[in-house]
């Protein structure tokens, strides 16, 4: 009986330790006060790089209908789209969160 109580105590302690591990939760997964109090500057997600094609041939008729999207685009036809403004790129914390068009110095 003492062994069972000892094993049960160790399991309870280990569950408590696992509950304190920091989870990588996205803001979209949260609801209620957790969503409202989400700290954007503590987010560890990497910014996604978006690519766009330079030259796209306009298709019409059956060629447009039967085009294959699964074919890979050559890297020469791709260009990186800048999603962050240069003024906001180096900001962190509340300054990043509160940045807006009114923050620009003209």
TIPA-804564 format. One record per residue: residue number from 1; residue in one letter; chain; x, y, z of N, C-alpha, C, CB in turn. Coordinates in Angstrom, 3 decimals. Glycine has a CB too. Example, Ala and Ser with C-alpha at 12.3 -4.5 7.8 and 13.67 -1.06 7.14 Angstrom:
2
rec k = 1; r = a; c = A; n_u = 13.190; n_v = -5.690; n_w = 7.800; ca_u = 12.300; ca_v = -4.500; ca_w = 7.800; c_u = 13.200; c_v = -3.300; c_w = 7.800; cb_u = 11.308; cb_v = -4.473; cb_w = 9.046
rec k = 2; r = s; c = A; n_u = 12.850; n_v = -2.250; n_w = 7.080; ca_u = 13.670; ca_v = -1.060; ca_w = 7.140; c_u = 12.900; c_v = 0.030; c_w = 7.870; cb_u = 14.084; cb_v = -0.598; cb_w = 5.725
This chain:
106
rec k = 1; r = x; c = A; n_u = 0.819; n_v = -1.187; n_w = 0.000; ca_u = 0.000; ca_v = 0.000; ca_w = 0.000; c_u = 0.869; c_v = 1.259; c_w = 0.000; cb_u = -0.935; cb_v = -0.007; cb_w = 1.202
rec k = 2; r = x; c = A; n_u = 1.986; n_v = 1.193; n_w = 0.719; ca_u = 2.882; ca_v = 2.344; ca_w = 0.753; c_u = 3.475; c_v = 2.599; c_w = -0.627; cb_u = 3.999; cb_v = 2.127; cb_w = 1.782
rec k = 3; r = x; c = A; n_u = 3.775; n_v = 1.526; n_w = -1.371; ca_u = 4.325; ca_v = 1.680; ca_w = -2.717; c_u = 3.314; c_v = 2.344; c_w = -3.650; cb_u = 4.748; cb_v = 0.317; cb_w = -3.280
rec k = 4; r = x; c = A; n_u = 2.053; n_v = 1.947; n_w = -3.536; ca_u = 1.016; ca_v = 2.539; ca_w = -4.380; c_u = 0.857; c_v = 4.030; c_w = -4.070; cb_u = -0.328; cb_v = 1.803; cb_w = -4.182
rec k = 5; r = x; c = A; n_u = 0.900; n_v = 4.382; n_w = -2.791; ca_u = 0.780; ca_v = 5.786; ca_w = -2.393; c_u = 1.995; c_v = 6.578; c_w = -2.877; cb_u = 0.635; cb_v = 5.907; cb_w = -0.855
rec k = 6; r = x; c = A; n_u = 3.181; n_v = 5.982; n_w = -2.806; ca_u = 4.392; ca_v = 6.651; ca_w = -3.267; c_u = 4.352; c_v = 6.877; c_w = -4.789; cb_u = 5.633; cb_v = 5.824; cb_w = -2.882
rec k = 7; r = x; c = A; n_u = 3.925; n_v = 5.870; n_w = -5.522; ca_u = 3.818; ca_v = 5.995; ca_w = -6.986; c_u = 2.784; c_v = 7.044; c_w = -7.351; cb_u = 3.449; cb_v = 4.640; cb_w = -7.630
rec k = 8; r = x; c = A; n_u = 1.656; n_v = 7.044; n_w = -6.663; ca_u = 0.613; ca_v = 8.030; ca_w = -6.921; c_u = 1.107; c_v = 9.449; c_w = -6.624; cb_u = -0.630; cb_v = 7.717; cb_w = -6.083
rec k = 9; r = x; c = A; n_u = 1.868; n_v = 9.607; n_w = -5.551; ca_u = 2.430; ca_v = 10.923; ca_w = -5.216; c_u = 3.417; c_v = 11.406; c_w = -6.263; cb_u = 3.113; cb_v = 10.873; cb_w = -3.860
rec k = 10; r = x; c = A; n_u = 4.266; n_v = 10.525; n_w = -6.770; ca_u = 5.232; ca_v = 10.892; ca_w = -7.812; c_u = 4.500; c_v = 11.280; c_w = -9.092; cb_u = 6.215; cb_v = 9.726; cb_w = -8.086
rec k = 11; r = x; c = A; n_u = 3.445; n_v = 10.549; n_w = -9.433; ca_u = 2.668; ca_v = 10.887; ca_w = -10.632; c_u = 2.008; c_v = 12.260; c_w = -10.510; cb_u = 1.601; cb_v = 9.819; cb_w = -10.888
rec k = 12; r = x; c = A; n_u = 1.460; n_v = 12.562; n_w = -9.346; ca_u = 0.823; ca_v = 13.862; ca_w = -9.147; c_u = 1.843; c_v = 14.994; c_w = -9.258; cb_u = 0.125; cb_v = 13.912; cb_w = -7.781
rec k = 13; r = x; c = A; n_u = 3.017; n_v = 14.804; n_w = -8.720; ca_u = 4.059; ca_v = 15.829; ca_w = -8.823; c_u = 4.493; c_v = 16.002; c_w = -10.271; cb_u = 5.270; cb_v = 15.466; cb_w = -7.943
rec k = 14; r = x; c = A; n_u = 4.631; n_v = 14.895; n_w = -11.000; ca_u = 5.074; ca_v = 14.997; ca_w = -12.393; c_u = 4.018; c_v = 15.677; c_w = -13.260; cb_u = 5.395; cb_v = 13.606; cb_w = -12.953
rec k = 15; r = x; c = A; n_u = 2.733; n_v = 15.455; n_w = -12.969; ca_u = 1.685; ca_v = 16.154; ca_w = -13.718; c_u = 1.721; c_v = 17.647; c_w = -13.431; cb_u = 0.301; cb_v = 15.584; cb_w = -13.371
rec k = 16; r = x; c = A; n_u = 2.022; n_v = 18.014; n_w = -12.205; ca_u = 2.135; ca_v = 19.433; ca_w = -11.854; c_u = 3.291; c_v = 20.097; c_w = -12.571; cb_u = 2.303; cb_v = 19.596; cb_w = -10.356
rec k = 17; r = x; c = A; n_u = 4.389; n_v = 19.387; n_w = -12.730; ca_u = 5.539; ca_v = 19.937; ca_w = -13.443; c_u = 5.212; c_v = 20.094; c_w = -14.927; cb_u = 6.778; cb_v = 19.033; cb_w = -13.257
rec k = 18; r = x; c = A; n_u = 4.525; n_v = 19.124; n_w = -15.521; ca_u = 4.168; ca_v = 19.204; ca_w = -16.938; c_u = 3.162; c_v = 20.317; c_w = -17.203; cb_u = 3.602; cb_v = 17.873; cb_w = -17.415
rec k = 19; r = x; c = A; n_u = 2.330; n_v = 20.655; n_w = -16.234; ca_u = 1.347; ca_v = 21.708; ca_w = -16.417; c_u = 2.008; c_v = 23.081; c_w = -16.486; cb_u = 0.326; cb_v = 21.673; cb_w = -15.291
rec k = 20; r = x; c = A; n_u = 3.223; n_v = 23.216; n_w = -15.952; ca_u = 3.912; ca_v = 24.500; ca_w = -15.950; c_u = 4.751; c_v = 24.728; c_w = -17.194; cb_u = 4.781; cb_v = 24.606; cb_w = -14.741
rec k = 21; r = x; c = A; n_u = 4.825; n_v = 23.749; n_w = -18.081; ca_u = 5.603; ca_v = 23.909; ca_w = -19.302; c_u = 4.908; c_v = 24.920; c_w = -20.200; cb_u = 5.784; cb_v = 22.551; cb_w = -20.033
rec k = 22; r = x; c = A; n_u = 5.703; n_v = 25.843; n_w = -20.755; ca_u = 5.136; ca_v = 26.890; ca_w = -21.608; c_u = 4.652; c_v = 26.281; c_w = -22.912; cb_u = 6.175; cb_v = 28.004; cb_w = -21.883
rec k = 23; r = x; c = A; n_u = 3.416; n_v = 26.561; n_w = -23.271; ca_u = 2.859; ca_v = 26.034; ca_w = -24.504; c_u = 2.923; c_v = 27.100; c_w = -25.590; cb_u = 1.409; cb_v = 25.557; cb_w = -24.291
rec k = 24; r = x; c = A; n_u = 3.039; n_v = 26.662; n_w = -26.824; ca_u = 3.091; ca_v = 27.581; ca_w = -27.958; c_u = 1.676; c_v = 27.712; c_w = -28.522; cb_u = 4.101; cb_v = 27.080; cb_w = -29.059
rec k = 25; r = x; c = A; n_u = 0.877; n_v = 28.586; n_w = -27.909; ca_u = -0.519; ca_v = 28.766; ca_w = -28.280; c_u = -0.630; c_v = 29.982; c_w = -29.180; cb_u = -1.421; cb_v = 28.919; cb_w = -27.028
rec k = 26; r = x; c = A; n_u = -1.366; n_v = 29.839; n_w = -30.265; ca_u = -1.595; ca_v = 30.964; ca_w = -31.171; c_u = -2.759; c_v = 31.801; c_w = -30.650; cb_u = -1.878; cb_v = 30.467; cb_w = -32.619
rec k = 27; r = x; c = A; n_u = -2.783; n_v = 33.052; n_w = -31.040; ca_u = -3.845; ca_v = 33.946; ca_w = -30.586; c_u = -5.203; c_v = 33.502; c_w = -31.113; cb_u = -3.557; cb_v = 35.380; cb_w = -31.024
rec k = 28; r = x; c = A; n_u = -5.241; n_v = 32.908; n_w = -32.291; ca_u = -6.513; ca_v = 32.470; ca_w = -32.871; c_u = -7.132; c_v = 31.311; c_w = -32.099; cb_u = -6.313; cb_v = 32.065; cb_w = -34.319
rec k = 29; r = x; c = A; n_u = -6.330; n_v = 30.578; n_w = -31.314; ca_u = -6.844; ca_v = 29.447; ca_w = -30.553; c_u = -7.469; c_v = 29.875; c_w = -29.227; cb_u = -5.735; cb_v = 28.452; cb_w = -30.298
rec k = 30; r = x; c = A; n_u = -7.255; n_v = 31.107; n_w = -28.820; ca_u = -7.725; ca_v = 31.569; ca_w = -27.515; c_u = -9.109; c_v = 32.194; c_w = -27.617; cb_u = -6.741; cb_v = 32.574; cb_w = -26.921
rec k = 31; r = x; c = A; n_u = -9.830; n_v = 32.163; n_w = -26.498; ca_u = -11.161; ca_v = 32.771; ca_w = -26.423; c_u = -11.295; c_v = 33.491; c_w = -25.090; cb_u = -12.286; cb_v = 31.698; cb_w = -26.590
rec k = 32; r = x; c = A; n_u = -12.156; n_v = 34.488; n_w = -25.072; ca_u = -12.467; ca_v = 35.195; ca_w = -23.838; c_u = -11.334; c_v = 36.065; c_w = -23.337; cb_u = -12.837; cb_v = 34.221; cb_w = -22.784
rec k = 33; r = x; c = A; n_u = -11.122; n_v = 36.101; n_w = -22.019; ca_u = -10.092; ca_v = 36.960; ca_w = -21.435; c_u = -8.674; c_v = 36.591; c_w = -21.886; cb_u = -10.174; cb_v = 36.894; cb_w = -19.929
rec k = 34; r = x; c = A; n_u = -8.446; n_v = 35.308; n_w = -22.174; ca_u = -7.118; ca_v = 34.912; ca_w = -22.643; c_u = -6.814; c_v = 35.545; c_w = -23.991; cb_u = -7.013; cb_v = 33.382; cb_w = -22.740
rec k = 35; r = x; c = A; n_u = -7.821; n_v = 35.671; n_w = -24.866; ca_u = -7.634; ca_v = 36.331; ca_w = -26.165; c_u = -7.415; c_v = 37.825; c_w = -25.970; cb_u = -8.853; cb_v = 36.086; cb_w = -27.086
rec k = 36; r = x; c = A; n_u = -8.184; n_v = 38.419; n_w = -25.062; ca_u = -8.083; ca_v = 39.861; ca_w = -24.830; c_u = -6.728; c_v = 40.232; c_w = -24.236; cb_u = -9.207; cb_v = 40.330; cb_w = -23.903
rec k = 37; r = x; c = A; n_u = -6.214; n_v = 39.415; n_w = -23.358; ca_u = -4.968; ca_v = 39.722; ca_w = -22.658; c_u = -3.741; c_v = 39.104; c_w = -23.313; cb_u = -5.058; cb_v = 39.254; cb_w = -21.237
rec k = 38; r = x; c = A; n_u = -3.865; n_v = 38.650; n_w = -24.562; ca_u = -2.742; ca_v = 38.046; ca_w = -25.279; c_u = -1.667; c_v = 39.099; c_w = -25.531; cb_u = -3.214; cb_v = 37.417; cb_w = -26.617
rec k = 39; r = x; c = A; n_u = -0.428; n_v = 38.776; n_w = -25.206; ca_u = 0.671; ca_v = 39.719; ca_w = -25.381; c_u = 1.354; c_v = 39.445; c_w = -26.715; cb_u = 1.687; cb_v = 39.618; cb_w = -24.209
rec k = 40; r = x; c = A; n_u = 1.158; n_v = 40.347; n_w = -27.663; ca_u = 1.640; ca_v = 40.169; ca_w = -29.022; c_u = 3.156; c_v = 40.137; c_w = -29.059; cb_u = 1.117; cb_v = 41.276; cb_w = -29.922
rec k = 41; r = x; c = A; n_u = 3.814; n_v = 40.949; n_w = -28.245; ca_u = 5.261; ca_v = 41.028; ca_w = -28.281; c_u = 5.941; c_v = 39.791; c_w = -27.697; cb_u = 5.714; cb_v = 42.248; cb_w = -27.542
rec k = 42; r = x; c = A; n_u = 5.193; n_v = 38.921; n_w = -27.027; ca_u = 5.781; ca_v = 37.686; ca_w = -26.499; c_u = 5.580; c_v = 36.514; c_w = -27.464; cb_u = 5.168; cb_v = 37.350; cb_w = -25.133
rec k = 43; r = x; c = A; n_u = 4.962; n_v = 36.785; n_w = -28.600; ca_u = 4.721; ca_v = 35.752; ca_w = -29.598; c_u = 6.039; c_v = 35.361; c_w = -30.252; cb_u = 3.705; cb_v = 36.235; cb_w = -30.659
rec k = 44; r = x; c = A; n_u = 6.298; n_v = 34.052; n_w = -30.347; ca_u = 7.560; ca_v = 33.564; ca_w = -30.880; c_u = 7.444; c_v = 33.081; c_w = -32.327; cb_u = 8.077; cb_v = 32.448; cb_w = -30.012
rec k = 45; r = x; c = A; n_u = 6.336; n_v = 33.349; n_w = -32.980; ca_u = 6.160; ca_v = 32.859; ca_w = -34.343; c_u = 7.025; c_v = 33.658; c_w = -35.317; cb_u = 4.680; cb_v = 32.937; cb_w = -34.754
rec k = 46; r = x; c = A; n_u = 7.498; n_v = 32.984; n_w = -36.337; ca_u = 8.317; ca_v = 33.613; ca_w = -37.365; c_u = 7.409; c_v = 34.255; c_w = -38.410; cb_u = 9.273; cb_v = 32.581; cb_w = -38.023
rec k = 47; r = x; c = A; n_u = 7.787; n_v = 35.409; n_w = -38.951; ca_u = 6.972; ca_v = 35.995; ca_w = -40.010; c_u = 7.031; c_v = 35.147; c_w = -41.273; cb_u = 7.431; cb_v = 37.423; cb_w = -40.312
rec k = 48; r = x; c = A; n_u = 5.919; n_v = 35.037; n_w = -41.933; ca_u = 5.822; ca_v = 34.216; ca_w = -43.133; c_u = 6.298; c_v = 35.040; c_w = -44.326; cb_u = 4.363; cb_v = 33.705; cb_w = -43.350
rec k = 49; r = x; c = A; n_u = 7.123; n_v = 34.431; n_w = -45.160; ca_u = 7.571; ca_v = 35.111; ca_w = -46.370; c_u = 6.589; c_v = 34.812; c_w = -47.493; cb_u = 9.013; cb_v = 34.674; cb_w = -46.762
rec k = 50; r = x; c = A; n_u = 6.124; n_v = 35.864; n_w = -48.160; ca_u = 5.142; ca_v = 35.735; ca_w = -49.222; c_u = 5.836; c_v = 36.027; c_w = -50.548; cb_u = 3.930; cb_v = 36.691; cb_w = -48.993
rec k = 51; r = x; c = A; n_u = 5.635; n_v = 35.130; n_w = -51.515; ca_u = 6.207; ca_v = 35.303; ca_w = -52.839; c_u = 5.088; c_v = 35.509; c_w = -53.847; cb_u = 7.079; cb_v = 34.091; cb_w = -53.228
rec k = 52; r = x; c = A; n_u = 5.391; n_v = 36.284; n_w = -54.877; ca_u = 4.440; ca_v = 36.540; ca_w = -55.941; c_u = 5.145; c_v = 36.349; c_w = -57.276; cb_u = 3.837; cb_v = 37.965; cb_w = -55.824
rec k = 53; r = x; c = A; n_u = 4.376; n_v = 35.996; n_w = -58.295; ca_u = 4.963; ca_v = 35.813; ca_w = -59.615; c_u = 5.147; c_v = 37.163; c_w = -60.296; cb_u = 4.086; cb_v = 34.888; cb_w = -60.477
rec k = 54; r = x; c = A; n_u = 6.243; n_v = 37.287; n_w = -61.046; ca_u = 6.534; ca_v = 38.531; ca_w = -61.750; c_u = 5.650; c_v = 38.652; c_w = -62.985; cb_u = 8.023; cb_v = 38.601; cb_w = -62.144
rec k = 55; r = x; c = A; n_u = 5.681; n_v = 37.638; n_w = -63.820; ca_u = 4.929; ca_v = 37.697; ca_w = -65.075; c_u = 3.967; c_v = 36.518; c_w = -65.139; cb_u = 5.887; cb_v = 37.692; cb_w = -66.302
rec k = 56; r = x; c = A; n_u = 2.700; n_v = 36.822; n_w = -65.234; ca_u = 1.682; ca_v = 35.782; ca_w = -65.355; c_u = 1.008; c_v = 35.964; c_w = -66.713; cb_u = 0.632; cb_v = 35.850; cb_w = -64.172
rec k = 57; r = x; c = A; n_u = 0.954; n_v = 34.905; n_w = -67.484; ca_u = 0.299; ca_v = 34.972; ca_w = -68.788; c_u = -1.215; c_v = 34.952; c_w = -68.587; cb_u = 0.752; cb_v = 33.794; cb_w = -69.703
rec k = 58; r = x; c = A; n_u = -1.909; n_v = 35.952; n_w = -69.121; ca_u = -3.374; ca_v = 35.935; ca_w = -68.991; c_u = -3.964; c_v = 34.847; c_w = -69.891; cb_u = -3.980; cb_v = 37.328; cb_w = -69.354
rec k = 59; r = x; c = A; n_u = -4.725; n_v = 33.963; n_w = -69.298; ca_u = -5.352; ca_v = 32.875; ca_w = -70.040; c_u = -6.836; c_v = 33.149; c_w = -70.204; cb_u = -5.129; cb_v = 31.528; cb_w = -69.332
rec k = 60; r = x; c = A; n_u = -7.378; n_v = 32.675; n_w = -71.309; ca_u = -8.801; ca_v = 32.818; ca_w = -71.561; c_u = -9.350; c_v = 31.518; c_w = -72.118; cb_u = -9.075; cb_v = 33.983; cb_w = -72.527
rec k = 61; r = x; c = A; n_u = -10.625; n_v = 31.325; n_w = -71.913; ca_u = -11.303; ca_v = 30.173; ca_w = -72.490; c_u = -10.906; c_v = 28.850; c_w = -71.849; cb_u = -11.028; cb_v = 30.113; cb_w = -73.954
rec k = 62; r = x; c = A; n_u = -10.782; n_v = 27.799; n_w = -72.661; ca_u = -10.463; ca_v = 26.474; ca_w = -72.133; c_u = -9.090; c_v = 26.400; c_w = -71.470; cb_u = -10.535; cb_v = 25.462; cb_w = -73.238
rec k = 63; r = x; c = A; n_u = -8.156; n_v = 27.210; n_w = -71.918; ca_u = -6.825; ca_v = 27.204; ca_w = -71.302; c_u = -6.905; c_v = 27.663; c_w = -69.844; cb_u = -5.855; cb_v = 28.112; cb_w = -72.095
rec k = 64; r = x; c = A; n_u = -7.748; n_v = 28.667; n_w = -69.554; ca_u = -7.930; ca_v = 29.131; ca_w = -68.180; c_u = -8.613; c_v = 28.064; c_w = -67.338; cb_u = -8.747; cb_v = 30.428; cb_w = -68.154
rec k = 65; r = x; c = A; n_u = -9.593; n_v = 27.419; n_w = -67.917; ca_u = -10.348; ca_v = 26.398; ca_w = -67.198; c_u = -9.484; c_v = 25.180; c_w = -66.881; cb_u = -11.564; cb_v = 25.976; cb_w = -68.012
rec k = 66; r = x; c = A; n_u = -8.599; n_v = 24.815; n_w = -67.776; ca_u = -7.821; ca_v = 23.593; ca_w = -67.624; c_u = -6.408; c_v = 23.828; c_w = -67.113; cb_u = -7.759; cb_v = 22.878; cb_w = -68.926
rec k = 67; r = x; c = A; n_u = -6.102; n_v = 25.000; n_w = -66.564; ca_u = -4.743; ca_v = 25.252; ca_w = -66.082; c_u = -4.454; c_v = 24.404; c_w = -64.843; cb_u = -4.548; cb_v = 26.753; cb_w = -65.764
rec k = 68; r = x; c = A; n_u = -3.200; n_v = 24.011; n_w = -64.699; ca_u = -2.766; ca_v = 23.167; ca_w = -63.589; c_u = -2.050; c_v = 24.035; c_w = -62.554; cb_u = -1.835; cb_v = 22.017; cb_w = -64.090
rec k = 69; r = x; c = A; n_u = -2.593; n_v = 24.106; n_w = -61.349; ca_u = -1.976; ca_v = 24.892; ca_w = -60.287; c_u = -0.902; c_v = 24.106; c_w = -59.549; cb_u = -3.032; cb_v = 25.365; cb_w = -59.307
rec k = 70; r = x; c = A; n_u = -0.880; n_v = 22.808; n_w = -59.709; ca_u = 0.074; ca_v = 21.999; ca_w = -58.968; c_u = 1.481; c_v = 22.059; c_w = -59.562; cb_u = -0.399; cb_v = 20.570; cb_w = -58.921
rec k = 71; r = x; c = A; n_u = 1.630; n_v = 22.605; n_w = -60.756; ca_u = 2.963; ca_v = 22.703; ca_w = -61.344; c_u = 3.757; c_v = 23.754; c_w = -60.596; cb_u = 2.888; cb_v = 23.043; cb_w = -62.856
rec k = 72; r = x; c = A; n_u = 5.031; n_v = 23.472; n_w = -60.381; ca_u = 5.860; ca_v = 24.400; ca_w = -59.620; c_u = 6.285; c_v = 25.578; c_w = -60.492; cb_u = 7.093; cb_v = 23.682; cb_w = -59.056
rec k = 73; r = x; c = A; n_u = 6.386; n_v = 26.726; n_w = -59.878; ca_u = 6.812; ca_v = 27.931; ca_w = -60.564; c_u = 8.325; c_v = 28.049; c_w = -60.451; cb_u = 6.110; cb_v = 29.185; cb_w = -59.981
rec k = 74; r = x; c = A; n_u = 9.034; n_v = 28.351; n_w = -61.535; ca_u = 10.483; ca_v = 28.517; ca_w = -61.426; c_u = 10.837; c_v = 29.691; c_w = -60.510; cb_u = 11.101; cb_v = 28.728; cb_w = -62.817
rec k = 75; r = x; c = A; n_u = 11.942; n_v = 29.573; n_w = -59.806; ca_u = 12.333; ca_v = 30.607; ca_w = -58.844; c_u = 12.676; c_v = 31.928; c_w = -59.512; cb_u = 13.513; cb_v = 30.136; cb_w = -58.032
rec k = 76; r = x; c = A; n_u = 12.995; n_v = 31.915; n_w = -60.801; ca_u = 13.307; ca_v = 33.167; ca_w = -61.490; c_u = 12.066; c_v = 34.049; c_w = -61.610; cb_u = 13.889; cb_v = 32.882; cb_w = -62.883
rec k = 77; r = x; c = A; n_u = 10.883; n_v = 33.458; n_w = -61.614; ca_u = 9.641; ca_v = 34.220; ca_w = -61.782; c_u = 9.043; c_v = 34.683; c_w = -60.457; cb_u = 8.626; cb_v = 33.386; cb_w = -62.525
rec k = 78; r = x; c = A; n_u = 9.693; n_v = 34.397; n_w = -59.332; ca_u = 9.149; ca_v = 34.767; ca_w = -58.027; c_u = 9.872; c_v = 35.977; c_w = -57.463; cb_u = 9.247; cb_v = 33.595; cb_w = -57.051
rec k = 79; r = x; c = A; n_u = 9.129; n_v = 36.814; n_w = -56.775; ca_u = 9.703; ca_v = 37.971; ca_w = -56.094; c_u = 9.128; c_v = 38.008; c_w = -54.672; cb_u = 9.395; cb_v = 39.311; cb_w = -56.874
rec k = 80; r = x; c = A; n_u = 9.964; n_v = 38.369; n_w = -53.704; ca_u = 9.543; ca_v = 38.432; ca_w = -52.307; c_u = 8.724; c_v = 39.703; c_w = -52.079; cb_u = 10.773; cb_v = 38.393; cb_w = -51.357
rec k = 81; r = x; c = A; n_u = 7.559; n_v = 39.547; n_w = -51.439; ca_u = 6.680; ca_v = 40.673; ca_w = -51.150; c_u = 7.024; c_v = 41.189; c_w = -49.755; cb_u = 5.166; cb_v = 40.262; cb_w = -51.249
rec k = 82; r = x; c = A; n_u = 7.266; n_v = 42.484; n_w = -49.639; ca_u = 7.586; ca_v = 43.098; ca_w = -48.353; c_u = 6.291; c_v = 43.337; c_w = -47.586; cb_u = 8.371; cb_v = 44.432; cb_w = -48.546
rec k = 83; r = x; c = A; n_u = 6.105; n_v = 42.618; n_w = -46.474; ca_u = 4.864; ca_v = 42.726; ca_w = -45.711; c_u = 4.981; c_v = 43.674; c_w = -44.533; cb_u = 4.444; cb_v = 41.370; cb_w = -45.222
rec k = 84; r = x; c = A; n_u = 6.194; n_v = 43.998; n_w = -44.104; ca_u = 6.384; ca_v = 44.906; ca_w = -42.973; c_u = 6.942; c_v = 46.229; c_w = -43.462; cb_u = 7.322; cb_v = 44.285; cb_w = -41.916
rec k = 85; r = x; c = A; n_u = 6.435; n_v = 47.299; n_w = -42.916; ca_u = 6.990; ca_v = 48.602; ca_w = -43.260; c_u = 8.341; c_v = 48.743; c_w = -42.571; cb_u = 6.024; cb_v = 49.761; cb_w = -42.848
rec k = 86; r = x; c = A; n_u = 9.274; n_v = 49.499; n_w = -43.136; ca_u = 10.597; ca_v = 49.618; ca_w = -42.535; c_u = 10.566; c_v = 50.244; c_w = -41.151; cb_u = 11.488; cb_v = 50.426; cb_w = -43.426
rec k = 87; r = x; c = A; n_u = 9.606; n_v = 51.119; n_w = -40.864; ca_u = 9.535; ca_v = 51.741; ca_w = -39.553; c_u = 9.095; c_v = 50.783; c_w = -38.470; cb_u = 8.609; cb_v = 52.903; cb_w = -39.592
rec k = 88; r = x; c = A; n_u = 8.322; n_v = 49.783; n_w = -38.800; ca_u = 7.786; ca_v = 48.856; ca_w = -37.817; c_u = 8.666; c_v = 47.618; c_w = -37.654; cb_u = 6.385; cb_v = 48.445; cb_w = -38.208
rec k = 89; r = x; c = A; n_u = 9.614; n_v = 47.445; n_w = -38.538; ca_u = 10.403; ca_v = 46.223; ca_w = -38.571; c_u = 11.232; c_v = 46.023; c_w = -37.303; cb_u = 11.310; cb_v = 46.235; cb_w = -39.773
rec k = 90; r = x; c = A; n_u = 11.784; n_v = 47.096; n_w = -36.757; ca_u = 12.681; ca_v = 46.980; ca_w = -35.604; c_u = 11.987; c_v = 47.224; c_w = -34.273; cb_u = 13.820; cb_v = 47.943; cb_w = -35.750
rec k = 91; r = x; c = A; n_u = 10.697; n_v = 47.453; n_w = -34.268; ca_u = 9.975; ca_v = 47.712; ca_w = -33.022; c_u = 9.602; c_v = 46.414; c_w = -32.324; cb_u = 8.720; cb_v = 48.539; cb_w = -33.295
rec k = 92; r = x; c = A; n_u = 9.574; n_v = 46.439; n_w = -31.008; ca_u = 9.108; ca_v = 45.302; ca_w = -30.213; c_u = 8.248; c_v = 45.833; c_w = -29.080; cb_u = 10.306; cb_v = 44.459; cb_w = -29.659
rec k = 93; r = x; c = A; n_u = 7.490; n_v = 44.937; n_w = -28.485; ca_u = 6.693; ca_v = 45.279; ca_w = -27.318; c_u = 5.491; c_v = 46.140; c_w = -27.644; cb_u = 7.541; cb_v = 45.976; cb_w = -26.318
rec k = 94; r = x; c = A; n_u = 5.079; n_v = 46.959; n_w = -26.699; ca_u = 3.905; ca_v = 47.800; ca_w = -26.903; c_u = 4.067; c_v = 48.806; c_w = -28.047; cb_u = 3.591; cb_v = 48.536; cb_w = -25.632
rec k = 95; r = x; c = A; n_u = 5.302; n_v = 49.220; n_w = -28.333; ca_u = 5.517; ca_v = 50.146; ca_w = -29.445; c_u = 5.121; c_v = 49.489; c_w = -30.762; cb_u = 6.990; cb_v = 50.606; cb_w = -29.495
rec k = 96; r = x; c = A; n_u = 5.387; n_v = 48.186; n_w = -30.913; ca_u = 4.991; ca_v = 47.455; ca_w = -32.122; c_u = 3.473; c_v = 47.335; c_w = -32.180; cb_u = 5.647; cb_v = 46.050; cb_w = -32.158
rec k = 97; r = x; c = A; n_u = 2.868; n_v = 47.038; n_w = -31.052; ca_u = 1.421; ca_v = 46.838; ca_w = -31.005; c_u = 0.671; c_v = 48.136; c_w = -31.294; cb_u = 1.008; cb_v = 46.289; cb_w = -29.640
rec k = 98; r = x; c = A; n_u = 1.173; n_v = 49.259; n_w = -30.810; ca_u = 0.476; ca_v = 50.533; ca_w = -30.942; c_u = 0.915; c_v = 51.335; c_w = -32.156; cb_u = 0.681; cb_v = 51.350; cb_w = -29.708
rec k = 99; r = x; c = A; n_u = 1.711; n_v = 50.741; n_w = -33.033; ca_u = 2.180; ca_v = 51.452; ca_w = -34.218; c_u = 1.032; c_v = 51.648; c_w = -35.194; cb_u = 3.336; cb_v = 50.691; cb_w = -34.892
rec k = 100; r = x; c = A; n_u = 0.930; n_v = 52.818; n_w = -35.778; ca_u = -0.124; ca_v = 53.091; ca_w = -36.746; c_u = 0.305; c_v = 54.172; c_w = -37.712; cb_u = -1.410; cb_v = 53.497; cb_w = -36.041
rec k = 101; r = x; c = A; n_u = -0.557; n_v = 54.526; n_w = -38.651; ca_u = -0.196; ca_v = 55.545; ca_w = -39.629; c_u = 0.067; c_v = 56.907; c_w = -38.989; cb_u = -1.290; cb_v = 55.672; cb_w = -40.662
rec k = 102; r = x; c = A; n_u = -0.509; n_v = 57.162; n_w = -37.826; ca_u = -0.283; ca_v = 58.416; ca_w = -37.131; c_u = 1.095; c_v = 58.478; c_w = -36.493; cb_u = -1.341; cb_v = 58.621; cb_w = -36.083
rec k = 103; r = x; c = A; n_u = 1.814; n_v = 57.339; n_w = -36.414; ca_u = 3.118; ca_v = 57.280; ca_w = -35.773; c_u = 4.253; c_v = 57.724; c_w = -36.680; cb_u = 3.380; cb_v = 55.892; cb_w = -35.294
rec k = 104; r = x; c = A; n_u = 3.982; n_v = 57.914; n_w = -37.947; ca_u = 5.042; ca_v = 58.257; ca_w = -38.900; c_u = 5.454; c_v = 59.721; c_w = -38.731; cb_u = 4.576; cb_v = 57.993; cb_w = -40.353
rec k = 105; r = x; c = A; n_u = 6.754; n_v = 59.946; n_w = -38.798; ca_u = 7.264; ca_v = 61.316; ca_w = -38.764; c_u = 7.508; c_v = 61.776; c_w = -40.187; cb_u = 8.567; cb_v = 61.417; cb_w = -37.917
rec k = 106; r = x; c = A; n_u = 6.744; n_v = 62.782; n_w = -40.604; ca_u = 6.881; ca_v = 63.258; ca_w = -41.986; c_u = 7.906; c_v = 64.352; c_w = -42.056; cb_u = 5.542; cb_v = 63.757; cb_w = -42.537
